[in-house]
Amino acid sequence: MPKLPRDCGAKQVAALLEPYGYAVVRQRGSHLRLHSETHDHSITVPNHEAIKVGTLSAILSELAAVLNIEKDELIRKL
């Protein structure tokens, strides 16, 4: 499994999810809410320059399950 990037921010995660139909629907405080009509799924991402590794891992795990793809594939695209 590839290592998670240590400097990945909310902008990179939002850009990664765009091809899968996710778009930012709102921002509240320091968090972005992304929603996909295609998958009828929403996810919250902290709007930081660098998301903590554990948080990023949890976000990617949830997305991999919803999108029915390998987590490794998402990590490689970051």
N, C-alpha and C positions, 0 to 999 in steps of 0.2 A: 504494500500500500504506500502511495506517495505521502510525503510529509505535508501537513497543513502549513500554509504560508503564515508567517508571523506578522506580516504587515498588511493583511487583507482588510479593507474597510467596507463600509456599507455600500459605497458607490460600486465597488467591484462585484459585490454580491448581487446588487440590483441589475447590473449589466449582464451578469451570468444568467440570471433568471428571465431576462427579457425574451430570449428565443423560445422559452417554455410557456409564454403567455402571461407572465407576471408583470405587473406594473405597480408603481407606487400610488396608493390611493389616498394616503394621508400621512402627516407627520405630527406627532404629539410629543412635545418635549424633545428628548434625545433619541427617539425611536421612530423608525419608518415602518409603515404597514404596507405590505405588498399583497396583492390579490390576483388570482388567476381565475377568470371566468371559465376557461377550458377545463380546469381540474376542480373548480369550485372549492378552492383552498386559499387560506390566508396565512401569512407568517409575519412575525414582527422581527425586525432586525435593528440592533442598536446602531445609531447613526454616529459612529466613531471612526477616526482615521485608521485605527487598528483594533479589530474585534478580538477579544480574548480567545485563545485557542479552544478552550472547552466549550465556549458559547458557539463558536464557528462550527465545531464538530457536531454539536447538537442540531444546529440549523441545517447543516448538510445532510445529516442522518435522516431528519424528518422529510426533507425535500426528496431525497433518494427514494424513500418509501412511497411518497405520494406520486412521484414521477415514474416509479417502477424501473429505476436504473441503478447502477452501482454507484456508491458513494465515491469510489476512486475516480470515476469518470468526471464527476463534478469537481473534485480536487484538481485534477489535471487541467480543467478548463479555467481554473482561477489563475 
